[in-house]
Amino acid sequence: MFRSIPSLAGSNIYELNVRQYTAAGTFQALKPHLPRLRSMGIDILWFMPITPISLKERKGSLGSYYAAGDYTSINPEFGTMEDFVSLVDAAHQLGFKVIIDWVANHTGWDHTWTRSHPEYYVRNQQGSFYEKNGWEDVIDLDHQNPLMQDAMIDAMKYWVEKAGIDGFRCDMAMLVPLEFWIKARGTLDGIRPLIWLAECEDQRYFEAFDMLYAWEWMHLTRSVAHGGHRSSLEGLLAKYKQYTVDHKRQLFFTSNHDENSWNGTEYERYGALAKSFAALSILIPIGIPLIYAGQELPLMHRLKFFDKDCIPFDDGEMALHSFYQCLLLLRANNPIFSSMAQDQDWAINTLTEDDQVFTMHLGKGKHHEVIALMNLSAENKEINLNNKKLGDRYKNVFTQQEFYPNTAQYMILSGAGINVYERSDSH
């Protein structure tokens, strides 16, 4: 098992959809947004695939980013290689790490390898290229061919050396043999330690990756948002906790490119609890949060996947920028989140017996203690935290208002709301 970069534990990831991020949909047009994202507390930028898109069997007018036509070129829709390198350099100067999406299971139908190395692909009984998962615009690579795997790793190496990227988000990683990822990481981390995120929830893949998707959490929180019991979340977090070794983490989210485009916005899926579950996903100490492009607006519509559909950043105030900023900077600046791999002193649902209120108590008794209370119901809740062995004084991270839990002071928790407090009596 590879050891993750220690600083990864307190990181915050933002998924960039270059096509939809600006009217121009280019690297150059995206660059002015970087300072805003850094001030919001983001420190890792994940770019959806930036390689050219196949023309054959293309869907829509622009096609799927995940149907690559070449592994070592830039999609001209976004600009040039020089534009991307300039963007990566600008991101690095602001303190970001940059990871790119990597699709190792399949390519588009007219990828350069289909002509130069057709032996890199699996064939059906008729001897034709095919894809076994029903995605009509791509064809499967043959991971039983070691020469194909070597060529794939060489292509990944190109982006590390040429563009200076800091890692990879690996698409549908579980469809690719774990042995390939171990080989790829062993080779590429020899250049410099990289960040490895897998779209996968098979815990065996922690052998090669730093982060795996917490799909089960996303589906379970949606169930709780529609009436499920809070205890189910407690059980799942206890399971995830056992996997947290050597800074390994689950990736927690309420939206991403797939969920938004195919299953609906977080407001369609979570209803009134969308903001609260977004906050909770950020605060889980054994996880890394993912924010999808536009969630800070909020993004209230499903983005088209194969055609232009601009995120409306220019339509007015980003109403949730401050909301995300408060939570992401808390994660970035509070040592509880970066040290939790060694300090497992946190508890779920111990601050109230009300089964319609979900609570997290992080770093109990520590100087930088954090408590979060989430109302799962539509009704206001009156909560008394006296006699819960808390500190004397806490600060609401959203309002900066002081709260004194040991004075028998009741807290009003609004329907479908979340309150987050950081201990302030020892600052």
VOPA-571286 format. One record per residue (C-alpha): x, y negated, z negated; residue in three letters. Coordinates in Angstrom, 3 decimals. Each point is the difference from the previous one (the first is absolute). Layout:
+----------+----------+----------+-------+
!     east !    north !       up ! gutor !
+----------+----------+----------+-------+
!        X !        Y !        Z !   ALA !
...
+----------+----------+----------+-------+
! end
This chain:
+----------+----------+----------+-------+
!     east !    north !       up ! gutor !
+----------+----------+----------+-------+
!    0.000 !    0.000 !    0.000 !   MET !
!    1.328 !   -3.417 !    0.974 !   PHE !
!    0.145 !   -2.735 !   -2.626 !   ARG !
!   -2.136 !   -3.051 !    0.766 !   SER !
!    1.255 !   -3.568 !   -0.194 !   ILE !
!   -0.622 !   -0.931 !   -3.684 !   PRO !
!   -1.415 !   -3.440 !    0.858 !   SER !
!   -2.769 !    1.670 !    2.009 !   LEU !
!   -2.087 !    0.637 !   -3.131 !   ALA !
!   -1.177 !   -3.602 !   -0.381 !   GLY !
!   -0.449 !   -0.689 !    3.718 !   SER !
!   -3.072 !   -1.185 !    1.928 !   ASN !
!   -0.616 !    1.019 !    3.638 !   ILE !
!   -1.879 !   -1.928 !    2.683 !   TYR !
!   -1.068 !    1.670 !    3.253 !   GLU !
!    0.403 !   -2.257 !    3.030 !   LEU !
!   -2.197 !    0.455 !    3.064 !   ASN !
!    1.949 !   -2.203 !    2.426 !   VAL !
!   -2.585 !    0.149 !    2.794 !   ARG !
!   -2.810 !   -1.332 !   -2.188 !   GLN !
!    1.976 !   -2.254 !   -2.360 !   TYR !
!    0.049 !   -3.107 !    2.204 !   THR !
!   -1.683 !   -1.214 !    3.170 !   ALA !
!    3.237 !    0.576 !    1.913 !   ALA !
!    0.584 !    3.384 !   -1.626 !   GLY !
!    3.795 !   -0.350 !    0.142 !   THR !
!    2.988 !    0.231 !   -2.323 !   PHE !
!    0.704 !   -3.702 !    0.438 !   GLN !
!   -3.556 !   -0.983 !   -0.912 !   ALA !
!    0.135 !    2.200 !   -3.092 !   LEU !
!    3.247 !   -1.458 !   -1.356 !   LYS !
!   -1.571 !   -3.143 !   -1.606 !   PRO !
!   -2.149 !    2.269 !   -2.207 !   HIS !
!    3.026 !    1.547 !   -1.734 !   LEU !
!    0.495 !   -2.674 !   -2.714 !   PRO !
!   -3.687 !    0.232 !   -0.947 !   ARG !
!    0.201 !    3.782 !   -0.337 !   LEU !
!    3.165 !   -0.250 !   -2.090 !   ARG !
!   -1.628 !   -2.551 !   -2.313 !   SER !
!   -2.947 !    2.382 !   -0.379 !   MET !
!    2.346 !    2.574 !   -1.532 !   GLY !
!    0.622 !    2.282 !    2.982 !   ILE !
!    3.508 !    1.419 !    0.318 !   ASP !
!   -0.375 !    2.831 !    2.542 !   ILE !
!   -1.442 !   -0.615 !    3.468 !   LEU !
!   -1.293 !    3.030 !    1.902 !   TRP !
!   -0.345 !   -0.599 !    3.731 !   PHE !
!   -2.442 !    2.232 !    1.833 !   MET !
!    1.709 !    1.578 !    3.071 !   PRO !
!    1.869 !   -2.546 !    2.077 !   ILE !
!    1.043 !    2.280 !    2.876 !   THR !
!   -1.552 !   -0.131 !    3.504 !   PRO !
!   -3.400 !    1.657 !    0.448 !   ILE !
!   -0.594 !    2.626 !    2.673 !   SER !
!   -2.138 !   -0.928 !    2.993 !   LEU !
!   -1.212 !    3.500 !    0.840 !   LYS !
!   -3.164 !    0.931 !   -1.949 !   GLU !
!    0.160 !   -3.400 !   -1.715 !   ARG !
!   -3.029 !   -0.876 !   -2.105 !   LYS !
!   -1.556 !   -3.433 !    0.264 !   GLY !
!    1.721 !   -2.909 !    1.699 !   SER !
!    3.189 !    0.053 !   -2.098 !   LEU !
!    0.215 !    3.559 !   -1.325 !   GLY !
!    0.971 !    1.578 !   -3.298 !   SER !
!    3.283 !   -0.973 !   -1.621 !   TYR !
!    0.351 !    3.691 !   -0.893 !   TYR !
!    0.239 !    1.130 !    3.664 !   ALA !
!    3.655 !   -0.901 !    0.560 !   ALA !
!    1.406 !   -0.371 !    3.497 !   GLY !
!    3.618 !   -0.297 !   -1.157 !   ASP !
!    1.701 !    0.286 !   -3.383 !   TYR !
!    2.746 !   -2.584 !    0.512 !   THR !
!   -1.742 !   -2.987 !    1.581 !   SER !
!   -2.325 !   -2.777 !   -1.143 !   ILE !
!   -3.651 !   -0.256 !    0.975 !   ASN !
!    0.064 !   -3.026 !    2.378 !   PRO !
!   -3.376 !   -1.004 !   -1.425 !   GLU !
!    1.905 !   -1.106 !   -3.133 !   PHE !
!    3.099 !   -1.564 !    1.563 !   GLY !
!    3.583 !    1.128 !    0.481 !   THR !
!    2.550 !    1.918 !   -2.033 !   MET !
!    1.714 !   -3.327 !   -0.682 !   GLU !
!   -3.285 !   -1.343 !   -1.388 !   ASP !
!   -0.345 !    2.983 !   -2.319 !   PHE !
!    3.594 !   -0.169 !   -1.233 !   VAL !
!   -0.499 !   -3.716 !   -0.687 !   SER !
!   -3.151 !    0.807 !   -1.973 !   LEU !
!    1.778 !    2.685 !   -2.026 !   VAL !
!    2.844 !   -2.422 !   -0.733 !   ASP !
!   -2.474 !   -2.671 !   -1.141 !   ALA !
!   -1.751 !    2.550 !   -2.213 !   ALA !
!    3.287 !    1.072 !   -1.564 !   HIS !
!    0.923 !   -3.612 !   -0.739 !   GLN !
!   -3.258 !   -0.333 !   -1.960 !   LEU !
!    0.700 !    3.159 !   -1.995 !   GLY !
!   -2.231 !    2.468 !    1.856 !   PHE !
!    0.793 !    3.572 !    0.927 !   LYS !
!   -1.340 !    1.027 !    3.421 !   VAL !
!   -1.282 !    3.465 !    0.875 !   ILE !
!   -1.431 !    1.090 !    3.336 !   ILE !
!   -2.603 !    2.601 !    0.868 !   ASP !
!    1.486 !    3.161 !    1.473 !   TRP !
!   -2.067 !    2.544 !    1.948 !   VAL !
!    1.956 !    3.268 !    0.088 !   ALA !
!   -2.813 !    2.467 !    0.711 !   ASN !
!   -1.039 !   -1.157 !    3.469 !   HIS !
!    0.530 !   -2.554 !    2.763 !   THR !
!   -2.107 !   -1.538 !    2.727 !   GLY !
!   -0.551 !    1.902 !    3.247 !   TRP !
!    2.587 !   -1.943 !    1.998 !   ASP !
!    2.706 !   -0.361 !   -2.638 !   HIS !
!    3.469 !   -0.093 !    1.567 !   THR !
!    0.709 !    3.471 !   -1.433 !   TRP !
!   -2.784 !    1.547 !    2.107 !   THR !
!    2.228 !   -0.669 !    3.012 !   ARG !
!    3.506 !    0.276 !   -1.431 !   SER !
!   -0.624 !    2.835 !   -2.472 !   HIS !
!   -3.313 !    1.779 !    0.592 !   PRO !
!    1.385 !    2.891 !   -2.067 !   GLU !
!   -0.468 !   -2.195 !   -3.088 !   TYR !
!   -3.772 !    0.621 !    0.139 !   TYR !
!   -2.263 !    2.924 !   -0.829 !   VAL !
!   -2.119 !    1.447 !    2.812 !   ARG !
!   -3.393 !    1.668 !    0.129 !   ASN !
!   -0.710 !    3.336 !    1.711 !   GLN !
!   -0.253 !   -1.802 !    3.334 !   GLN !
!    3.475 !   -1.463 !   -0.494 !   GLY !
!   -1.272 !   -3.549 !   -0.480 !   SER !
!    0.756 !   -2.546 !   -2.697 !   PHE !
!   -2.695 !   -0.119 !   -2.662 !   TYR !
!   -0.873 !   -1.223 !   -3.505 !   GLU !
!   -1.620 !    2.326 !   -2.516 !   LYS !
!   -1.775 !   -2.551 !   -2.230 !   ASN !
!   -2.369 !   -1.434 !    2.580 !   GLY !
!    1.769 !   -3.334 !    0.611 !   TRP !
!   -0.472 !   -0.426 !    3.734 !   GLU !
!    2.649 !   -2.671 !    0.581 !   ASP !
!    3.004 !    1.927 !   -1.396 !   VAL !
!    1.865 !    3.301 !    0.480 !   ILE !
!    1.824 !    2.098 !   -2.602 !   ASP !
!    3.753 !    0.271 !   -0.338 !   LEU !
!    1.683 !    3.362 !   -0.599 !   ASP !
!    1.665 !   -0.075 !   -3.406 !   HIS !
!    1.337 !    3.499 !    0.579 !   GLN !
!    2.448 !   -1.600 !    2.433 !   ASN !
!    3.084 !   -1.188 !   -1.937 !   PRO !
!    1.141 !   -2.162 !    2.907 !   LEU !
!   -3.277 !   -1.921 !   -0.132 !   MET !
!    0.450 !   -0.541 !   -3.726 !   GLN !
!    3.545 !   -1.259 !    0.533 !   ASP !
!   -1.229 !   -2.418 !    2.668 !   ALA !
!   -2.746 !   -1.189 !   -2.342 !   MET !
!    2.491 !   -0.712 !   -2.777 !   ILE !
!    2.239 !   -1.842 !    2.465 !   ASP !
!   -2.980 !   -2.192 !    0.938 !   ALA !
!   -0.698 !   -0.760 !   -3.654 !   MET !
!    3.677 !   -0.798 !   -0.511 !   LYS !
!   -0.232 !   -2.520 !    2.840 !   TYR !
!   -2.488 !   -2.131 !   -1.974 !   TRP !
!    2.045 !    0.141 !   -3.194 !   VAL !
!    3.159 !   -1.130 !    1.782 !   GLU !
!   -1.383 !   -2.253 !    2.749 !   LYS !
!   -2.809 !   -1.780 !   -1.860 !   ALA !
!    1.222 !    0.354 !   -3.575 !   GLY !
!   -3.242 !    1.500 !   -1.309 !   ILE !
!   -0.139 !    1.373 !   -3.540 !   ASP !
!   -2.072 !    3.140 !    0.436 !   GLY !
!   -2.939 !    1.809 !    1.519 !   PHE !
!   -3.692 !    0.633 !   -0.553 !   ARG !
!   -0.432 !    3.419 !    1.582 !   CYS !
!   -3.312 !    0.591 !    1.738 !   ASP !
!   -1.835 !    3.271 !   -0.750 !   MET !
!    3.179 !    1.276 !   -1.644 !   ALA !
!   -1.603 !    3.288 !   -1.083 !   MET !
!   -0.404 !    1.043 !    3.669 !   LEU !
!    3.793 !   -0.020 !    0.320 !   VAL !
!    2.123 !    2.663 !   -1.746 !   PRO !
!    1.407 !   -1.168 !   -3.335 !   LEU !
!    3.389 !    1.293 !    1.124 !   GLU !
!    0.090 !   -2.636 !    2.742 !   PHE !
!   -0.584 !   -2.832 !   -2.461 !   TRP !
!    2.694 !    1.336 !   -2.326 !   ILE !
!    2.418 !    0.113 !    2.926 !   LYS !
!   -0.995 !   -3.480 !    1.181 !   ALA !
!    0.386 !   -1.545 !   -3.426 !   ARG !
!    3.293 !    1.757 !   -0.647 !   GLY !
!    1.355 !   -1.480 !    3.225 !   THR !
!   -1.463 !   -3.505 !   -0.176 !   LEU !
!    0.596 !   -0.633 !   -3.693 !   ASP !
!    3.650 !    0.556 !    0.851 !   GLY !
!   -0.116 !   -3.384 !    1.738 !   ILE !
!   -1.524 !   -1.647 !   -3.086 !   ARG !
!   -2.734 !    0.950 !   -2.492 !   PRO !
!   -3.387 !   -0.405 !    1.687 !   LEU !
!   -3.649 !   -0.106 !   -1.086 !   ILE !
!   -2.119 !    3.008 !    1.023 !   TRP !
!   -3.811 !   -0.063 !   -0.084 !   LEU !
!   -2.025 !    3.016 !    1.186 !   ALA !
!   -3.583 !   -0.009 !    1.195 !   GLU !
!   -0.491 !    3.245 !   -1.874 !   CYS !
!   -1.201 !    1.197 !   -3.408 !   GLU !
!    1.771 !    3.368 !   -0.079 !   ASP !
!    2.224 !   -0.364 !   -3.069 !   GLN !
!    2.677 !    2.222 !    1.544 !   ARG !
!    0.824 !   -2.913 !    2.301 !   TYR !
!    1.412 !   -1.910 !   -2.972 !   PHE !
!    3.109 !    2.042 !    0.763 !   GLU !
!    0.602 !   -2.342 !    2.940 !   ALA !
!   -2.112 !   -3.083 !   -0.795 !   PHE !
!   -0.190 !   -2.729 !   -2.638 !   ASP !
!   -3.742 !   -0.592 !    0.361 !   MET !
!   -3.012 !    2.082 !    0.997 !   LEU !
!   -3.533 !   -1.171 !    0.711 !   TYR !
!   -2.498 !    0.150 !   -2.877 !   ALA !
!   -2.906 !    0.969 !    2.260 !   TRP !
!   -1.691 !    1.918 !   -2.800 !   GLU !
!   -0.023 !   -3.170 !   -2.112 !   TRP !
!   -1.555 !   -2.021 !    2.808 !   MET !
!   -2.788 !    2.528 !    0.543 !   HIS !
!   -0.610 !    0.422 !   -3.729 !   LEU !
!   -0.174 !   -3.737 !   -0.687 !   THR !
!   -2.551 !   -0.324 !    2.768 !   ARG !
!   -2.035 !    2.720 !   -1.715 !   SER !
!    0.241 !   -1.808 !   -3.349 !   VAL !
!   -1.047 !   -3.249 !    1.692 !   ALA !
!   -3.197 !    1.782 !    0.999 !   HIS !
!   -0.795 !    1.372 !   -3.452 !   GLY !
!    2.684 !    2.579 !   -0.797 !   GLY !
!    1.345 !    0.297 !   -3.561 !   HIS !
!    3.133 !   -1.838 !   -1.134 !   ARG !
!    1.476 !    3.181 !   -1.535 !   SER !
!    0.722 !    1.367 !    3.483 !   SER !
!    2.490 !   -2.845 !    0.550 !   LEU !
!    1.699 !    0.793 !   -3.295 !   GLU !
!    0.491 !    3.622 !    1.041 !   GLY !
!    1.453 !   -0.884 !    3.391 !   LEU !
!    2.454 !   -2.525 !   -1.438 !   LEU !
!    1.164 !    2.643 !   -2.479 !   ALA !
!    0.705 !    2.303 !    2.954 !   LYS !
!    1.889 !   -2.686 !    1.916 !   TYR !
!    2.012 !   -0.801 !   -3.117 !   LYS !
!    1.662 !    3.418 !    0.052 !   GLN !
!    1.481 !   -0.678 !    3.436 !   TYR !
!    1.665 !   -3.260 !   -1.036 !   THR !
!    3.693 !    0.901 !   -0.237 !   VAL !
!    3.093 !   -1.795 !    1.283 !   ASP !
!   -2.094 !   -3.052 !    0.923 !   HIS !
!   -2.310 !    2.012 !    2.305 !   LYS !
!   -3.386 !   -1.680 !    0.439 !   ARG !
!   -3.490 !    0.365 !    1.457 !   GLN !
!   -1.233 !   -2.735 !    2.351 !   LEU !
!   -3.280 !   -1.502 !   -1.256 !   PHE !
!   -2.332 !   -2.007 !    2.246 !   PHE !
!   -3.604 !   -0.868 !    0.736 !   THR !
!    0.602 !   -0.767 !    3.686 !   SER !
!    2.440 !    0.601 !    2.832 !   ASN !
!   -0.170 !    0.015 !    3.798 !   HIS !
!   -1.784 !    3.365 !    0.184 !   ASP !
!   -2.485 !   -0.664 !   -2.784 !   GLU !
!   -0.890 !   -3.460 !    1.276 !   ASN !
!   -0.455 !    0.914 !    3.660 !   SER !
!   -1.593 !    3.437 !   -0.325 !   TRP !
!   -1.694 !    0.173 !   -3.420 !   ASN !
!   -0.824 !   -3.624 !   -0.747 !   GLY !
!    1.282 !   -2.931 !   -2.011 !   THR !
!    0.537 !    0.422 !   -3.717 !   GLU !
!   -3.222 !   -1.962 !   -0.500 !   TYR !
!   -1.931 !    2.565 !    2.022 !   GLU !
!    1.592 !    2.875 !   -1.896 !   ARG !
!    0.224 !   -1.395 !   -3.556 !   TYR !
!   -2.760 !   -2.592 !   -0.040 !   GLY !
!    0.147 !   -2.447 !   -2.921 !   ALA !
!    2.928 !    1.904 !   -1.551 !   LEU !
!    2.368 !   -0.594 !    2.939 !   ALA !
!    2.037 !   -2.714 !   -1.731 !   LYS !
!    0.161 !    1.869 !   -3.287 !   SER !
!    1.254 !    3.221 !    1.574 !   PHE !
!    2.537 !   -1.993 !    2.029 !   ALA !
!    1.281 !   -1.462 !   -3.275 !   ALA !
!    0.075 !    3.391 !   -1.677 !   LEU !
!    1.994 !    1.464 !    2.878 !   SER !
!    2.614 !   -2.715 !   -0.493 !   ILE !
!    0.290 !    0.572 !   -3.747 !   LEU !
!    0.507 !    3.773 !   -0.119 !   ILE !
!    3.542 !    0.300 !   -1.401 !   PRO !
!    0.831 !    3.285 !    1.729 !   ILE !
!   -0.922 !   -1.382 !    3.413 !   GLY !
!    0.956 !   -2.465 !    2.696 !   ILE !
!   -2.836 !   -2.201 !    1.304 !   PRO !
!   -0.731 !   -0.561 !    3.670 !   LEU !
!   -1.774 !   -3.129 !    1.241 !   ILE !
!   -1.295 !    0.130 !    3.580 !   TYR !
!    0.281 !   -3.027 !    2.267 !   ALA !
!   -2.827 !   -2.422 !   -0.722 !   GLY !
!   -1.187 !    1.395 !   -3.328 !   GLN !
!    1.010 !   -3.320 !   -1.553 !   GLU !
!   -2.633 !   -1.829 !    2.089 !   LEU !
!   -2.042 !    2.254 !   -0.678 !   PRO !
!   -0.306 !    1.986 !    3.233 !   LEU !
!   -3.709 !    0.638 !    0.428 !   MET !
!   -0.132 !    1.821 !    3.337 !   HIS !
!    1.393 !    3.129 !    1.595 !   ARG !
!    2.891 !   -0.850 !    2.305 !   LEU !
!   -0.033 !    1.536 !    3.455 !   LYS !
!    2.759 !    2.567 !    0.402 !   PHE !
!    0.621 !    0.033 !    3.756 !   PHE !
!   -0.814 !   -3.616 !    0.900 !   ASP !
!    0.760 !   -3.532 !   -1.166 !   LYS !
!   -1.968 !   -0.983 !   -3.118 !   ASP !
!    1.767 !   -2.799 !   -1.856 !   CYS !
!   -0.027 !   -0.192 !   -3.801 !   ILE !
!   -1.612 !   -3.403 !   -0.747 !   PRO !
!    2.859 !   -1.581 !   -1.967 !   PHE !
!   -0.717 !   -3.410 !    1.546 !   ASP !
!   -3.667 !   -0.132 !   -1.004 !   ASP !
!    0.568 !   -1.572 !   -3.412 !   GLY !
!    1.229 !    0.671 !   -3.508 !   GLU !
!    1.393 !    3.403 !   -0.923 !   MET !
!   -2.422 !    0.553 !   -2.851 !   ALA !
!    1.798 !    3.017 !   -1.493 !   LEU !
!    3.594 !   -1.166 !    0.426 !   HIS !
!    0.193 !   -1.147 !   -3.632 !   SER !
!   -1.711 !    3.190 !   -1.209 !   PHE !
!    2.603 !    2.205 !    1.673 !   TYR !
!    2.834 !   -2.360 !   -0.886 !   GLN !
!   -0.774 !    0.180 !   -3.733 !   CYS !
!   -0.026 !    3.802 !    0.023 !   LEU !
!    2.946 !    0.554 !    2.333 !   LEU !
!    2.232 !   -2.460 !   -1.864 !   LEU !
!   -0.973 !    1.677 !   -3.272 !   LEU !
!    1.269 !    3.277 !    1.462 !   ARG !
!    3.120 !   -1.637 !    1.391 !   ALA !
!    0.942 !   -1.854 !   -3.183 !   ASN !
!   -1.177 !    2.211 !   -2.862 !   ASN !
!    2.610 !    2.675 !   -0.856 !   PRO !
!   -2.743 !    2.468 !   -0.928 !   ILE !
!   -0.529 !    0.780 !    3.678 !   PHE !
!    3.648 !    0.474 !    0.915 !   SER !
!    0.864 !    2.083 !   -3.070 !   SER !
!   -3.068 !    2.232 !   -0.220 !   MET !
!    1.871 !    3.018 !    1.366 !   ALA !
!    1.890 !    0.126 !   -3.283 !   GLN !
!   -2.708 !   -1.472 !   -2.260 !   ASP !
!   -3.237 !    1.966 !    0.295 !   GLN !
!   -1.711 !   -1.927 !   -2.807 !   ASP !
!   -3.316 !   -0.817 !    1.643 !   TRP !
!   -3.545 !    1.115 !   -0.603 !   ALA !
!   -3.282 !    0.215 !    1.897 !   ILE !
!   -3.473 !   -0.669 !   -1.438 !   ASN !
!    1.084 !   -0.465 !   -3.629 !   THR !
!   -1.112 !   -3.609 !   -0.531 !   LEU !
!   -3.767 !    0.539 !    0.116 !   THR !
!   -2.413 !    2.904 !   -0.220 !   GLU !
!   -2.298 !   -1.564 !    2.584 !   ASP !
!    0.085 !    2.466 !    2.901 !   ASP !
!   -0.818 !   -2.805 !    2.438 !   GLN !
!    3.259 !   -1.792 !   -0.796 !   VAL !
!    3.329 !    1.342 !    1.275 !   PHE !
!    3.085 !   -1.139 !   -1.929 !   THR !
!    3.769 !    0.223 !    0.363 !   MET !
!    2.414 !   -0.801 !   -2.815 !   HIS !
!    3.580 !   -0.309 !    1.237 !   LEU !
!    3.146 !   -0.208 !   -2.100 !   GLY !
!   -1.790 !    0.340 !   -3.323 !   LYS !
!    1.749 !   -2.010 !   -2.685 !   GLY !
!    2.575 !   -1.394 !    2.419 !   LYS !
!    0.763 !   -3.687 !    0.493 !   HIS !
!   -1.429 !    0.006 !    3.527 !   HIS !
!   -3.096 !    2.091 !   -0.718 !   GLU !
!   -2.830 !   -0.125 !    2.581 !   VAL !
!   -3.657 !    0.908 !   -0.448 !   ILE !
!   -2.613 !    0.248 !    2.756 !   ALA !
!   -3.745 !    0.459 !   -0.433 !   LEU !
!   -2.274 !    0.719 !    2.968 !   MET !
!   -3.788 !   -0.102 !   -0.138 !   ASN !
!   -1.404 !    2.798 !    2.167 !   LEU !
!   -3.566 !   -1.230 !   -0.435 !   SER !
!   -1.879 !   -2.964 !    1.449 !   ALA !
!   -0.883 !   -1.312 !   -3.468 !   GLU !
!    2.146 !   -2.258 !   -2.197 !   ASN !
!    1.715 !    1.860 !   -2.840 !   LYS !
!    0.838 !   -1.284 !   -3.498 !   GLU !
!    3.194 !    1.655 !   -1.229 !   ILE !
!    1.724 !   -0.219 !   -3.375 !   ASN !
!    3.649 !    1.067 !    0.000 !   LEU !
!    0.563 !   -0.540 !   -3.728 !   ASN !
!    1.708 !    2.881 !   -1.844 !   ASN !
!    1.527 !    1.361 !    3.210 !   LYS !
!    3.555 !   -0.598 !   -1.264 !   LYS !
!    0.632 !   -2.726 !    2.531 !   LEU !
!    2.297 !   -3.006 !   -0.254 !   GLY !
!   -1.191 !   -3.338 !   -1.339 !   ASP !
!   -0.200 !   -2.013 !    3.198 !   ARG !
!   -0.464 !    0.750 !    3.701 !   TYR !
!   -0.292 !   -2.149 !    3.109 !   LYS !
!   -2.497 !    0.577 !    2.816 !   ASN !
!    2.161 !    0.334 !    3.123 !   VAL !
!   -2.652 !   -1.657 !    2.199 !   PHE !
!   -1.049 !   -2.949 !   -2.193 !   THR !
!    2.962 !   -0.314 !   -2.422 !   GLN !
!   -2.588 !   -0.183 !   -2.803 !   GLN !
!    1.185 !    1.379 !   -3.355 !   GLU !
!   -1.795 !    2.968 !   -1.564 !   PHE !
!    0.299 !    1.152 !   -3.633 !   TYR !
!   -1.257 !    3.602 !   -0.272 !   PRO !
!    0.551 !    0.361 !   -3.750 !   ASN !
!   -2.378 !   -2.778 !   -1.008 !   THR !
!   -3.190 !    2.003 !    0.618 !   ALA !
!   -0.435 !   -2.203 !    3.050 !   GLN !
!   -2.278 !    1.521 !    2.619 !   TYR !
!    1.065 !    0.033 !    3.600 !   MET !
!   -2.612 !   -0.416 !    2.726 !   ILE !
!    0.783 !    2.183 !    2.998 !   LEU !
!   -2.095 !   -0.983 !    3.013 !   SER !
!   -1.857 !    2.566 !    2.065 !   GLY !
!    2.377 !    1.817 !    2.396 !   ALA !
!    2.780 !   -2.209 !   -1.373 !   GLY !
!    3.522 !    0.612 !   -1.224 !   ILE !
!    1.992 !   -1.829 !   -2.678 !   ASN !
!    3.774 !    0.389 !   -0.166 !   VAL !
!    2.044 !   -1.240 !   -2.960 !   TYR !
!    3.725 !   -0.229 !   -0.647 !   GLU !
!    1.252 !   -0.171 !   -3.569 !   ARG !
!    1.235 !   -3.485 !   -0.865 !   SER !
!    0.593 !    0.002 !   -3.778 !   ASP !
!    3.597 !    1.137 !    0.481 !   SER !
!    0.960 !   -2.186 !    2.982 !   HIS !
+----------+----------+----------+-------+
! end
